[in-house]
């Protein structure tokens, strides 16, 4: 089944989602002023997503196919090894995580792969606070790209990598390790970027480039755009802006080691 978009503007979590978490984790739906959001909470203790997944997550079943998803987070990790992001799962022993985490002094965009309980880091780059309220994960076959944004329209590529995974579930998560006093992620929405709803909490959404536009470090595949969008690598070595009225664009990037 395709990704189901949700702005969590309800009193009960949609049955599209399943909360997954060990003892000491919880979820909730909150309305605060004009914002409605999902909370995912970990208590003090080990709620890491490394060799085992002990996070608080809300997961939905999806087809094992290409996708492009965006999550907006209202919270920010501040203590060492608090984290929030997007979890893509094959089963209880194998997954890919894409998250924003704190090392106690700065934020990092981080991605890792765990296969049969064996983890490995794929992306770990520093991020300026306030620039990563929106997280985006794009899959094209075995190619994965992780992007972040402060406005949901202009995106910075944290990194890309190749990894085979038979995807069964996807969704937002919150995590923390024993060095952190727990953490609560506030998830404003989780959307399919290819077909987002027109409004969120009753307000227009930021314009999001539609269609697959996976930046692998080698290829930016064909895109269909209906607005101005700009993209850059996290180290600032490459950037471009496209303004279009529904045109197809294909770009090939030099192999810069991303």
Order of alpha helices (4+ residues) and beta strands (2+ residues): beta-beta-beta-beta-beta-beta-beta-beta-beta-beta-beta-beta-beta-beta-beta-beta-beta-beta-beta-beta
